[in-house]
Amino acid sequence: MTVNVYEQYFAAECTANGVKRHGALCMLISDSENGYIRYETAVTFFPYNSPDDFAISYDAYFSEVIYEGKGRRSKKREKLFMESFRDKIDALAAKANGNVFWDTPLKEAREG
C-alpha cells in the first residue's frame, strides 16, 4: 500500500521541458507490501499560473529512495526522515535546476 506520509505545496521556480513552473508538491512517500517497506522523498514542479492552479504535471517529477528493507511503517522512523526532509528535497530540486520556497506554502501540510 502506498501512502503519502507527508505532502505540502510550496511556491517554487523551475523550468522543465521549456515550461516555467511556479509551484512544487513536496512529499515523503511510504510503500509497503508483504513485510517490506520503502520510503522515498519526491518533488514535482507544476505551472501554478494562478492561485487556483494546482494541476500537477508529472513531467517534472524527481524522487530518491531513502530507505528499503523488511519491516512496516514506523512513526519513529518517519520522524527521523522528516528531520532531513527539506535538505533531501533541496538536493532533488537542485538536480532539476529548481528551487522550493519553504517560507511560502501554498496549502496546509497533509499527513497520512
Biopython code that builds the backbone (N, CA, C, O; Angstrom):
import numpy as np
from Bio.PDB.StructureBuilder import StructureBuilder

atoms = [
    (1, "MET", "N", (0.838, -1.167, 0.000)),
    (1, "MET", "CA", (0.000, 0.000, 0.000)),
    (1, "MET", "C", (0.891, 1.241, 0.000)),
    (1, "MET", "O", (1.839, 1.337, 0.780)),
    (2, "THR", "N", (0.584, 2.169, -0.865)),
    (2, "THR", "CA", (1.341, 3.411, -0.957)),
    (2, "THR", "C", (0.604, 4.504, -0.196)),
    (2, "THR", "O", (-0.602, 4.691, -0.360)),
    (3, "VAL", "N", (1.356, 5.228, 0.647)),
    (3, "VAL", "CA", (0.789, 6.293, 1.466)),
    (3, "VAL", "C", (1.693, 7.513, 1.381)),
    (3, "VAL", "O", (2.911, 7.403, 1.527)),
    (4, "ASN", "N", (1.098, 8.674, 1.146)),
    (4, "ASN", "CA", (1.854, 9.918, 1.266)),
    (4, "ASN", "C", (1.895, 10.256, 2.756)),
    (4, "ASN", "O", (0.921, 10.756, 3.319)),
    (5, "VAL", "N", (3.031, 9.975, 3.381)),
    (5, "VAL", "CA", (3.207, 10.217, 4.807)),
    (5, "VAL", "C", (3.087, 11.708, 5.094)),
    (5, "VAL", "O", (2.497, 12.119, 6.093)),
    (6, "TYR", "N", (3.658, 12.508, 4.198)),
    (6, "TYR", "CA", (3.617, 13.962, 4.321)),
    (6, "TYR", "C", (3.608, 14.529, 2.914)),
    (6, "TYR", "O", (4.294, 14.023, 2.026)),
    (7, "GLU", "N", (2.826, 15.585, 2.715)),
    (7, "GLU", "CA", (2.878, 16.323, 1.458)),
    (7, "GLU", "C", (2.446, 17.754, 1.703)),
    (7, "GLU", "O", (1.581, 18.033, 2.533)),
    (8, "GLN", "N", (3.075, 18.657, 0.954)),
    (8, "GLN", "CA", (2.713, 20.058, 1.053)),
    (8, "GLN", "C", (3.121, 20.777, -0.229)),
    (8, "GLN", "O", (4.148, 20.475, -0.837)),
    (9, "TYR", "N", (2.289, 21.732, -0.616)),
    (9, "TYR", "CA", (2.544, 22.561, -1.792)),
    (9, "TYR", "C", (3.275, 23.826, -1.361)),
    (9, "TYR", "O", (2.940, 24.438, -0.347)),
    (10, "PHE", "N", (4.284, 24.210, -2.149)),
    (10, "PHE", "CA", (5.048, 25.425, -1.891)),
    (10, "PHE", "C", (5.241, 26.192, -3.191)),
    (10, "PHE", "O", (5.189, 25.620, -4.280)),
    (11, "ALA", "N", (5.465, 27.493, -3.062)),
    (11, "ALA", "CA", (5.897, 28.279, -4.210)),
    (11, "ALA", "C", (7.287, 27.779, -4.589)),
    (11, "ALA", "O", (8.058, 27.349, -3.730)),
    (12, "ALA", "N", (7.597, 27.840, -5.870)),
    (12, "ALA", "CA", (8.877, 27.320, -6.348)),
    (12, "ALA", "C", (9.210, 27.968, -7.681)),
    (12, "ALA", "O", (8.419, 28.722, -8.247)),
    (13, "GLU", "N", (10.407, 27.650, -8.165)),
    (13, "GLU", "CA", (10.762, 28.046, -9.512)),
    (13, "GLU", "C", (11.573, 26.923, -10.145)),
    (13, "GLU", "O", (12.475, 26.347, -9.536)),
    (14, "CYS", "N", (11.217, 26.642, -11.380)),
    (14, "CYS", "CA", (11.908, 25.603, -12.134)),
    (14, "CYS", "C", (11.405, 25.702, -13.575)),
    (14, "CYS", "O", (10.252, 26.065, -13.811)),
    (15, "THR", "N", (12.249, 25.387, -14.510)),
    (15, "THR", "CA", (11.815, 25.274, -15.900)),
    (15, "THR", "C", (12.071, 23.845, -16.336)),
    (15, "THR", "O", (13.193, 23.346, -16.240)),
    (16, "ALA", "N", (11.024, 23.192, -16.817)),
    (16, "ALA", "CA", (11.134, 21.812, -17.276)),
    (16, "ALA", "C", (10.418, 21.690, -18.612)),
    (16, "ALA", "O", (9.291, 22.159, -18.772)),
    (17, "ASN", "N", (11.073, 21.068, -19.552)),
    (17, "ASN", "CA", (10.521, 20.899, -20.897)),
    (17, "ASN", "C", (10.048, 22.221, -21.494)),
    (17, "ASN", "O", (9.034, 22.277, -22.190)),
    (18, "GLY", "N", (10.800, 23.279, -21.212)),
    (18, "GLY", "CA", (10.505, 24.593, -21.768)),
    (18, "GLY", "C", (9.364, 25.330, -21.089)),
    (18, "GLY", "O", (8.971, 26.403, -21.544)),
    (19, "VAL", "N", (8.826, 24.779, -20.012)),
    (19, "VAL", "CA", (7.691, 25.384, -19.313)),
    (19, "VAL", "C", (8.140, 25.858, -17.932)),
    (19, "VAL", "O", (8.708, 25.088, -17.158)),
    (20, "LYS", "N", (7.882, 27.127, -17.629)),
    (20, "LYS", "CA", (8.223, 27.654, -16.310)),
    (20, "LYS", "C", (7.235, 27.118, -15.281)),
    (20, "LYS", "O", (6.024, 27.111, -15.500)),
    (21, "ARG", "N", (7.781, 26.669, -14.154)),
    (21, "ARG", "CA", (6.979, 26.134, -13.060)),
    (21, "ARG", "C", (7.122, 27.073, -11.868)),
    (21, "ARG", "O", (8.215, 27.549, -11.565)),
    (22, "HIS", "N", (5.996, 27.333, -11.193)),
    (22, "HIS", "CA", (5.993, 28.262, -10.059)),
    (22, "HIS", "C", (5.502, 27.602, -8.769)),
    (22, "HIS", "O", (5.358, 28.268, -7.744)),
    (23, "GLY", "N", (5.246, 26.300, -8.821)),
    (23, "GLY", "CA", (4.786, 25.569, -7.643)),
    (23, "GLY", "C", (5.488, 24.233, -7.546)),
    (23, "GLY", "O", (5.978, 23.700, -8.541)),
    (24, "ALA", "N", (5.531, 23.693, -6.326)),
    (24, "ALA", "CA", (6.124, 22.376, -6.101)),
    (24, "ALA", "C", (5.295, 21.624, -5.073)),
    (24, "ALA", "O", (4.859, 22.191, -4.070)),
    (25, "LEU", "N", (5.085, 20.354, -5.332)),
    (25, "LEU", "CA", (4.472, 19.453, -4.358)),
    (25, "LEU", "C", (5.601, 18.602, -3.798)),
    (25, "LEU", "O", (6.249, 17.856, -4.533)),
    (26, "CYS", "N", (5.836, 18.715, -2.493)),
    (26, "CYS", "CA", (6.933, 18.010, -1.822)),
    (26, "CYS", "C", (6.332, 16.889, -0.976)),
    (26, "CYS", "O", (5.374, 17.106, -0.234)),
    (27, "MET", "N", (6.913, 15.666, -1.097)),
    (27, "MET", "CA", (6.289, 14.500, -0.480)),
    (27, "MET", "C", (7.300, 13.567, 0.184)),
    (27, "MET", "O", (8.441, 13.435, -0.261)),
    (28, "LEU", "N", (6.850, 12.930, 1.252)),
    (28, "LEU", "CA", (7.507, 11.759, 1.828)),
    (28, "LEU", "C", (6.524, 10.618, 1.610)),
    (28, "LEU", "O", (5.400, 10.661, 2.110)),
    (29, "ILE", "N", (6.944, 9.594, 0.864)),
    (29, "ILE", "CA", (6.056, 8.517, 0.439)),
    (29, "ILE", "C", (6.510, 7.201, 1.047)),
    (29, "ILE", "O", (7.701, 6.890, 1.068)),
    (30, "SER", "N", (5.549, 6.432, 1.542)),
    (30, "SER", "CA", (5.801, 5.096, 2.084)),
    (30, "SER", "C", (5.104, 4.088, 1.189)),
    (30, "SER", "O", (3.960, 4.290, 0.782)),
    (31, "ASP", "N", (5.799, 3.004, 0.886)),
    (31, "ASP", "CA", (5.199, 1.927, 0.099)),
    (31, "ASP", "C", (5.522, 0.615, 0.794)),
    (31, "ASP", "O", (6.691, 0.258, 0.937)),
    (32, "SER", "N", (4.493, -0.104, 1.227)),
    (32, "SER", "CA", (4.725, -1.355, 1.942)),
    (32, "SER", "C", (3.901, -2.477, 1.330)),
    (32, "SER", "O", (2.775, -2.289, 0.867)),
    (33, "GLU", "N", (4.526, -3.670, 1.351)),
    (33, "GLU", "CA", (3.846, -4.850, 0.838)),
    (33, "GLU", "C", (4.566, -6.088, 1.348)),
    (33, "GLU", "O", (5.791, -6.182, 1.274)),
    (34, "ASN", "N", (3.806, -7.021, 1.857)),
    (34, "ASN", "CA", (4.335, -8.321, 2.286)),
    (34, "ASN", "C", (5.538, -8.207, 3.229)),
    (34, "ASN", "O", (6.531, -8.912, 3.049)),
    (35, "GLY", "N", (5.458, -7.330, 4.226)),
    (35, "GLY", "CA", (6.518, -7.208, 5.209)),
    (35, "GLY", "C", (7.744, -6.461, 4.740)),
    (35, "GLY", "O", (8.797, -6.530, 5.374)),
    (36, "TYR", "N", (7.619, -5.748, 3.634)),
    (36, "TYR", "CA", (8.721, -4.979, 3.060)),
    (36, "TYR", "C", (8.290, -3.519, 2.988)),
    (36, "TYR", "O", (7.164, -3.232, 2.581)),
    (37, "ILE", "N", (9.160, -2.594, 3.374)),
    (37, "ILE", "CA", (8.829, -1.165, 3.402)),
    (37, "ILE", "C", (9.850, -0.367, 2.600)),
    (37, "ILE", "O", (11.040, -0.680, 2.598)),
    (38, "ARG", "N", (9.372, 0.655, 1.927)),
    (38, "ARG", "CA", (10.248, 1.556, 1.173)),
    (38, "ARG", "C", (9.755, 2.980, 1.396)),
    (38, "ARG", "O", (8.554, 3.249, 1.350)),
    (39, "TYR", "N", (10.692, 3.881, 1.636)),
    (39, "TYR", "CA", (10.382, 5.302, 1.771)),
    (39, "TYR", "C", (11.127, 6.066, 0.690)),
    (39, "TYR", "O", (12.262, 5.737, 0.346)),
    (40, "GLU", "N", (10.472, 7.089, 0.161)),
    (40, "GLU", "CA", (11.148, 7.971, -0.789)),
    (40, "GLU", "C", (10.707, 9.404, -0.561)),
    (40, "GLU", "O", (9.591, 9.671, -0.115)),
    (41, "THR", "N", (11.605, 10.313, -0.876)),
    (41, "THR", "CA", (11.259, 11.721, -0.919)),
    (41, "THR", "C", (11.055, 12.076, -2.383)),
    (41, "THR", "O", (11.725, 11.532, -3.262)),
    (42, "ALA", "N", (10.129, 12.989, -2.640)),
    (42, "ALA", "CA", (9.831, 13.351, -4.022)),
    (42, "ALA", "C", (9.366, 14.799, -4.097)),
    (42, "ALA", "O", (8.772, 15.339, -3.163)),
    (43, "VAL", "N", (9.657, 15.401, -5.235)),
    (43, "VAL", "CA", (9.158, 16.744, -5.532)),
    (43, "VAL", "C", (8.716, 16.756, -6.991)),
    (43, "VAL", "O", (9.402, 16.221, -7.862)),
    (44, "THR", "N", (7.578, 17.365, -7.244)),
    (44, "THR", "CA", (7.137, 17.578, -8.613)),
    (44, "THR", "C", (6.827, 19.060, -8.780)),
    (44, "THR", "O", (6.089, 19.656, -7.995)),
    (45, "PHE", "N", (7.404, 19.628, -9.811)),
    (45, "PHE", "CA", (7.191, 21.045, -10.111)),
    (45, "PHE", "C", (6.038, 21.163, -11.092)),
    (45, "PHE", "O", (5.944, 20.388, -12.045)),
    (46, "PHE", "N", (5.159, 22.134, -10.859)),
    (46, "PHE", "CA", (3.991, 22.306, -11.714)),
    (46, "PHE", "C", (3.797, 23.787, -12.012)),
    (46, "PHE", "O", (4.326, 24.630, -11.289)),
    (47, "PRO", "N", (3.039, 24.126, -13.075)),
    (47, "PRO", "CA", (2.967, 25.518, -13.535)),
    (47, "PRO", "C", (2.494, 26.529, -12.490)),
    (47, "PRO", "O", (3.142, 27.563, -12.326)),
    (48, "TYR", "N", (1.415, 26.283, -11.791)),
    (48, "TYR", "CA", (0.850, 27.211, -10.808)),
    (48, "TYR", "C", (0.824, 28.654, -11.350)),
    (48, "TYR", "O", (1.497, 29.548, -10.838)),
    (49, "ASN", "N", (0.029, 28.833, -12.392)),
    (49, "ASN", "CA", (-0.069, 30.150, -13.038)),
    (49, "ASN", "C", (-1.144, 31.045, -12.442)),
    (49, "ASN", "O", (-1.247, 32.215, -12.813)),
    (50, "SER", "N", (-1.939, 30.519, -11.529)),
    (50, "SER", "CA", (-2.939, 31.314, -10.821)),
    (50, "SER", "C", (-3.156, 30.669, -9.455)),
    (50, "SER", "O", (-2.792, 29.510, -9.256)),
    (51, "PRO", "N", (-3.750, 31.412, -8.503)),
    (51, "PRO", "CA", (-3.914, 30.882, -7.147)),
    (51, "PRO", "C", (-4.734, 29.596, -7.042)),
    (51, "PRO", "O", (-4.673, 28.916, -6.017)),
    (52, "ASP", "N", (-5.490, 29.254, -8.066)),
    (52, "ASP", "CA", (-6.276, 28.025, -8.005)),
    (52, "ASP", "C", (-5.751, 26.951, -8.969)),
    (52, "ASP", "O", (-6.431, 25.956, -9.217)),
    (53, "ASP", "N", (-4.560, 27.150, -9.503)),
    (53, "ASP", "CA", (-3.968, 26.228, -10.472)),
    (53, "ASP", "C", (-3.064, 25.217, -9.776)),
    (53, "ASP", "O", (-1.873, 25.464, -9.588)),
    (54, "PHE", "N", (-3.637, 24.080, -9.397)),
    (54, "PHE", "CA", (-2.869, 23.010, -8.759)),
    (54, "PHE", "C", (-2.827, 21.774, -9.662)),
    (54, "PHE", "O", (-2.744, 20.645, -9.180)),
    (55, "ALA", "N", (-2.885, 22.004, -10.984)),
    (55, "ALA", "CA", (-2.823, 20.897, -11.941)),
    (55, "ALA", "C", (-1.396, 20.365, -11.974)),
    (55, "ALA", "O", (-0.486, 21.025, -12.475)),
    (56, "ILE", "N", (-1.216, 19.169, -11.436)),
    (56, "ILE", "CA", (0.112, 18.571, -11.346)),
    (56, "ILE", "C", (0.488, 17.958, -12.687)),
    (56, "ILE", "O", (-0.269, 17.185, -13.275)),
    (57, "SER", "N", (1.668, 18.321, -13.150)),
    (57, "SER", "CA", (2.211, 17.720, -14.367)),
    (57, "SER", "C", (3.406, 16.875, -13.942)),
    (57, "SER", "O", (4.335, 17.371, -13.304)),
    (58, "TYR", "N", (3.374, 15.606, -14.297)),
    (58, "TYR", "CA", (4.388, 14.681, -13.795)),
    (58, "TYR", "C", (5.631, 14.602, -14.690)),
    (58, "TYR", "O", (6.432, 13.677, -14.552)),
    (59, "ASP", "N", (5.794, 15.555, -15.597)),
    (59, "ASP", "CA", (7.000, 15.565, -16.420)),
    (59, "ASP", "C", (8.168, 16.236, -15.701)),
    (59, "ASP", "O", (9.278, 16.276, -16.231)),
    (60, "ALA", "N", (7.932, 16.753, -14.518)),
    (60, "ALA", "CA", (8.990, 17.382, -13.722)),
    (60, "ALA", "C", (8.962, 16.776, -12.317)),
    (60, "ALA", "O", (8.889, 17.495, -11.321)),
    (61, "TYR", "N", (9.019, 15.454, -12.256)),
    (61, "TYR", "CA", (8.943, 14.689, -11.014)),
    (61, "TYR", "C", (10.321, 14.114, -10.710)),
    (61, "TYR", "O", (10.944, 13.477, -11.560)),
    (62, "PHE", "N", (10.788, 14.349, -9.488)),
    (62, "PHE", "CA", (12.117, 13.899, -9.091)),
    (62, "PHE", "C", (11.993, 13.219, -7.729)),
    (62, "PHE", "O", (11.345, 13.748, -6.826)),
    (63, "SER", "N", (12.613, 12.049, -7.579)),
    (63, "SER", "CA", (12.490, 11.320, -6.321)),
    (63, "SER", "C", (13.774, 10.571, -6.002)),
    (63, "SER", "O", (14.636, 10.366, -6.856)),
    (64, "GLU", "N", (13.867, 10.169, -4.732)),
    (64, "GLU", "CA", (15.000, 9.387, -4.266)),
    (64, "GLU", "C", (14.512, 8.439, -3.180)),
    (64, "GLU", "O", (13.834, 8.855, -2.240)),
    (65, "VAL", "N", (14.858, 7.175, -3.312)),
    (65, "VAL", "CA", (14.547, 6.195, -2.272)),
    (65, "VAL", "C", (15.514, 6.433, -1.117)),
    (65, "VAL", "O", (16.729, 6.458, -1.310)),
    (66, "ILE", "N", (14.966, 6.606, 0.085)),
    (66, "ILE", "CA", (15.825, 6.891, 1.237)),
    (66, "ILE", "C", (15.909, 5.725, 2.214)),
    (66, "ILE", "O", (16.756, 5.720, 3.107)),
    (67, "TYR", "N", (15.023, 4.726, 2.045)),
    (67, "TYR", "CA", (15.072, 3.551, 2.914)),
    (67, "TYR", "C", (14.334, 2.403, 2.242)),
    (67, "TYR", "O", (13.255, 2.593, 1.681)),
    (68, "GLU", "N", (14.920, 1.209, 2.301)),
    (68, "GLU", "CA", (14.266, -0.006, 1.841)),
    (68, "GLU", "C", (14.662, -1.139, 2.772)),
    (68, "GLU", "O", (15.827, -1.252, 3.153)),
    (69, "GLY", "N", (13.715, -1.967, 3.138)),
    (69, "GLY", "CA", (14.054, -3.114, 3.969)),
    (69, "GLY", "C", (12.825, -3.824, 4.495)),
    (69, "GLY", "O", (11.688, -3.435, 4.227)),
    (70, "LYS", "N", (13.084, -4.870, 5.248)),
    (70, "LYS", "CA", (11.994, -5.596, 5.890)),
    (70, "LYS", "C", (11.428, -4.733, 6.998)),
    (70, "LYS", "O", (12.153, -3.976, 7.643)),
    (71, "GLY", "N", (10.140, -4.850, 7.212)),
    (71, "GLY", "CA", (9.509, -4.096, 8.288)),
    (71, "GLY", "C", (8.194, -3.501, 7.852)),
    (71, "GLY", "O", (7.600, -3.900, 6.851)),
    (72, "ARG", "N", (7.761, -2.543, 8.628)),
    (72, "ARG", "CA", (6.497, -1.860, 8.372)),
    (72, "ARG", "C", (6.664, -0.393, 8.718)),
    (72, "ARG", "O", (7.723, 0.032, 9.178)),
    (73, "ARG", "N", (5.601, 0.380, 8.491)),
    (73, "ARG", "CA", (5.667, 1.811, 8.795)),
    (73, "ARG", "C", (5.997, 2.023, 10.257)),
    (73, "ARG", "O", (5.534, 1.293, 11.132)),
    (74, "SER", "N", (6.812, 3.044, 10.503)),
    (74, "SER", "CA", (7.230, 3.365, 11.855)),
    (74, "SER", "C", (7.186, 4.881, 12.041)),
    (74, "SER", "O", (7.867, 5.624, 11.335)),
    (75, "LYS", "N", (6.383, 5.321, 12.991)),
    (75, "LYS", "CA", (6.297, 6.761, 13.280)),
    (75, "LYS", "C", (7.656, 7.307, 13.704)),
    (75, "LYS", "O", (8.011, 8.433, 13.355)),
    (76, "LYS", "N", (8.408, 6.521, 14.446)),
    (76, "LYS", "CA", (9.731, 6.943, 14.901)),
    (76, "LYS", "C", (10.659, 7.157, 13.700)),
    (76, "LYS", "O", (11.355, 8.170, 13.628)),
    (77, "ARG", "N", (10.670, 6.223, 12.775)),
    (77, "ARG", "CA", (11.496, 6.329, 11.568)),
    (77, "ARG", "C", (11.043, 7.512, 10.716)),
    (77, "ARG", "O", (11.873, 8.258, 10.195)),
    (78, "GLU", "N", (9.734, 7.684, 10.573)),
    (78, "GLU", "CA", (9.206, 8.785, 9.768)),
    (78, "GLU", "C", (9.573, 10.133, 10.363)),
    (78, "GLU", "O", (9.833, 11.086, 9.628)),
    (79, "LYS", "N", (9.597, 10.222, 11.683)),
    (79, "LYS", "CA", (10.010, 11.456, 12.339)),
    (79, "LYS", "C", (11.470, 11.776, 11.993)),
    (79, "LYS", "O", (11.811, 12.932, 11.744)),
    (80, "LEU", "N", (12.319, 10.762, 11.980)),
    (80, "LEU", "CA", (13.724, 10.957, 11.607)),
    (80, "LEU", "C", (13.841, 11.412, 10.152)),
    (80, "LEU", "O", (14.634, 12.300, 9.840)),
    (81, "PHE", "N", (13.061, 10.811, 9.273)),
    (81, "PHE", "CA", (13.092, 11.212, 7.869)),
    (81, "PHE", "C", (12.651, 12.663, 7.698)),
    (81, "PHE", "O", (13.191, 13.380, 6.855)),
    (82, "MET", "N", (11.680, 13.096, 8.485)),
    (82, "MET", "CA", (11.195, 14.473, 8.376)),
    (82, "MET", "C", (12.242, 15.482, 8.846)),
    (82, "MET", "O", (12.221, 16.635, 8.417)),
    (83, "GLU", "N", (13.144, 15.069, 9.710)),
    (83, "GLU", "CA", (14.191, 15.982, 10.172)),
    (83, "GLU", "C", (15.124, 16.395, 9.034)),
    (83, "GLU", "O", (15.670, 17.498, 9.059)),
    (84, "SER", "N", (15.314, 15.538, 8.049)),
    (84, "SER", "CA", (16.189, 15.861, 6.918)),
    (84, "SER", "C", (15.405, 16.060, 5.614)),
    (84, "SER", "O", (15.990, 16.148, 4.535)),
    (85, "PHE", "N", (14.075, 16.130, 5.730)),
    (85, "PHE", "CA", (13.205, 16.206, 4.554)),
    (85, "PHE", "C", (13.543, 17.388, 3.648)),
    (85, "PHE", "O", (13.711, 17.217, 2.441)),
    (86, "ARG", "N", (13.642, 18.562, 4.215)),
    (86, "ARG", "CA", (13.899, 19.752, 3.391)),
    (86, "ARG", "C", (15.248, 19.672, 2.690)),
    (86, "ARG", "O", (15.367, 20.074, 1.533)),
    (87, "ASP", "N", (16.250, 19.165, 3.367)),
    (87, "ASP", "CA", (17.564, 19.009, 2.735)),
    (87, "ASP", "C", (17.487, 18.044, 1.556)),
    (87, "ASP", "O", (18.079, 18.293, 0.506)),
    (88, "LYS", "N", (16.760, 16.946, 1.730)),
    (88, "LYS", "CA", (16.606, 15.961, 0.644)),
    (88, "LYS", "C", (15.864, 16.569, -0.547)),
    (88, "LYS", "O", (16.258, 16.365, -1.695)),
    (89, "ILE", "N", (14.798, 17.309, -0.274)),
    (89, "ILE", "CA", (14.037, 17.952, -1.350)),
    (89, "ILE", "C", (14.884, 19.016, -2.030)),
    (89, "ILE", "O", (14.866, 19.132, -3.256)),
    (90, "ASP", "N", (15.624, 19.789, -1.253)),
    (90, "ASP", "CA", (16.503, 20.808, -1.846)),
    (90, "ASP", "C", (17.516, 20.176, -2.790)),
    (90, "ASP", "O", (17.805, 20.738, -3.846)),
    (91, "ALA", "N", (18.057, 19.024, -2.431)),
    (91, "ALA", "CA", (19.025, 18.329, -3.289)),
    (91, "ALA", "C", (18.358, 17.859, -4.588)),
    (91, "ALA", "O", (18.942, 17.974, -5.666)),
    (92, "LEU", "N", (17.138, 17.333, -4.481)),
    (92, "LEU", "CA", (16.409, 16.919, -5.683)),
    (92, "LEU", "C", (16.095, 18.127, -6.570)),
    (92, "LEU", "O", (16.225, 18.061, -7.792)),
    (93, "ALA", "N", (15.683, 19.222, -5.944)),
    (93, "ALA", "CA", (15.362, 20.435, -6.696)),
    (93, "ALA", "C", (16.603, 20.973, -7.402)),
    (93, "ALA", "O", (16.522, 21.426, -8.543)),
    (94, "ALA", "N", (17.738, 20.924, -6.734)),
    (94, "ALA", "CA", (18.982, 21.415, -7.332)),
    (94, "ALA", "C", (19.343, 20.614, -8.585)),
    (94, "ALA", "O", (19.830, 21.179, -9.564)),
    (95, "LYS", "N", (19.106, 19.301, -8.555)),
    (95, "LYS", "CA", (19.364, 18.469, -9.737)),
    (95, "LYS", "C", (18.495, 18.890, -10.918)),
    (95, "LYS", "O", (18.867, 18.702, -12.076)),
    (96, "ALA", "N", (17.336, 19.461, -10.611)),
    (96, "ALA", "CA", (16.406, 19.917, -11.644)),
    (96, "ALA", "C", (16.598, 21.397, -11.967)),
    (96, "ALA", "O", (15.822, 21.978, -12.726)),
    (97, "ASN", "N", (17.638, 22.003, -11.387)),
    (97, "ASN", "CA", (17.855, 23.451, -11.519)),
    (97, "ASN", "C", (16.637, 24.232, -11.031)),
    (97, "ASN", "O", (16.246, 25.242, -11.615)),
    (98, "GLY", "N", (16.057, 23.735, -9.951)),
    (98, "GLY", "CA", (14.876, 24.371, -9.382)),
    (98, "GLY", "C", (15.114, 24.783, -7.947)),
    (98, "GLY", "O", (16.167, 24.512, -7.370)),
    (99, "ASN", "N", (14.121, 25.440, -7.383)),
    (99, "ASN", "CA", (14.212, 25.929, -6.015)),
    (99, "ASN", "C", (12.818, 25.910, -5.391)),
    (99, "ASN", "O", (11.847, 26.355, -6.004)),
    (100, "VAL", "N", (12.731, 25.392, -4.169)),
    (100, "VAL", "CA", (11.479, 25.387, -3.413)),
    (100, "VAL", "C", (11.560, 26.512, -2.386)),
    (100, "VAL", "O", (12.550, 26.628, -1.665)),
    (101, "PHE", "N", (10.515, 27.343, -2.321)),
    (101, "PHE", "CA", (10.475, 28.450, -1.371)),
    (101, "PHE", "C", (9.709, 27.987, -0.124)),
    (101, "PHE", "O", (8.486, 28.106, -0.042)),
    (102, "TRP", "N", (10.460, 27.463, 0.829)),
    (102, "TRP", "CA", (9.881, 26.865, 2.031)),
    (102, "TRP", "C", (9.080, 27.869, 2.855)),
    (102, "TRP", "O", (8.171, 27.475, 3.586)),
    (103, "ASP", "N", (9.396, 29.143, 2.753)),
    (103, "ASP", "CA", (8.693, 30.160, 3.531)),
    (103, "ASP", "C", (7.395, 30.622, 2.858)),
    (103, "ASP", "O", (6.728, 31.534, 3.348)),
    (104, "THR", "N", (7.035, 29.980, 1.716)),
    (104, "THR", "CA", (5.812, 30.353, 1.005)),
    (104, "THR", "C", (4.975, 29.114, 0.713)),
    (104, "THR", "O", (4.918, 28.667, -0.433)),
    (105, "PRO", "N", (4.327, 28.553, 1.729)),
    (105, "PRO", "CA", (3.444, 27.409, 1.475)),
    (105, "PRO", "C", (2.202, 27.866, 0.704)),
    (105, "PRO", "O", (1.688, 28.961, 0.932)),
    (106, "LEU", "N", (1.729, 27.016, -0.210)),
    (106, "LEU", "CA", (0.530, 27.336, -0.975)),
    (106, "LEU", "C", (-0.718, 26.701, -0.383)),
    (106, "LEU", "O", (-1.833, 27.158, -0.636)),
    (107, "LYS", "N", (-0.535, 25.655, 0.399)),
    (107, "LYS", "CA", (-1.616, 24.969, 1.107)),
    (107, "LYS", "C", (-1.069, 24.415, 2.402)),
    (107, "LYS", "O", (0.145, 24.333, 2.592)),
    (108, "GLU", "N", (-1.963, 24.037, 3.287)),
    (108, "GLU", "CA", (-1.564, 23.404, 4.554)),
    (108, "GLU", "C", (-0.980, 22.024, 4.272)),
    (108, "GLU", "O", (-1.339, 21.372, 3.292)),
    (109, "ALA", "N", (-0.086, 21.596, 5.136)),
    (109, "ALA", "CA", (0.501, 20.262, 5.015)),
    (109, "ALA", "C", (-0.560, 19.204, 5.277)),
    (109, "ALA", "O", (-1.492, 19.417, 6.051)),
    (110, "ARG", "N", (-0.400, 18.043, 4.610)),
    (110, "ARG", "CA", (-1.271, 16.901, 4.829)),
    (110, "ARG", "C", (-0.389, 15.737, 5.258)),
    (110, "ARG", "O", (0.674, 15.497, 4.685)),
    (111, "GLU", "N", (-0.849, 15.024, 6.271)),
    (111, "GLU", "CA", (-0.119, 13.864, 6.755)),
    (111, "GLU", "C", (-1.036, 12.649, 6.672)),
    (111, "GLU", "O", (-2.225, 12.722, 6.984)),
    (112, "GLY", "N", (-0.444, 11.513, 6.237)),
    (112, "GLY", "CA", (-1.277, 10.325, 6.049)),
    (112, "GLY", "C", (-0.820, 9.148, 6.842)),
    (112, "GLY", "O", (-1.433, 8.083, 6.775)),
]
sb = StructureBuilder()
sb.init_structure("model")
sb.init_model(0)
sb.init_chain("A")
sb.init_seg("    ")
for serial, (resi, resn, name, xyz) in enumerate(atoms, 1):
    if name == "N":
        sb.init_residue(resn, " ", resi, " ")
    sb.init_atom(name, np.array(xyz, "f"), 0.0, 1.0, " ", f" {name:<3s}", serial, name[0])
structure = sb.get_structure()
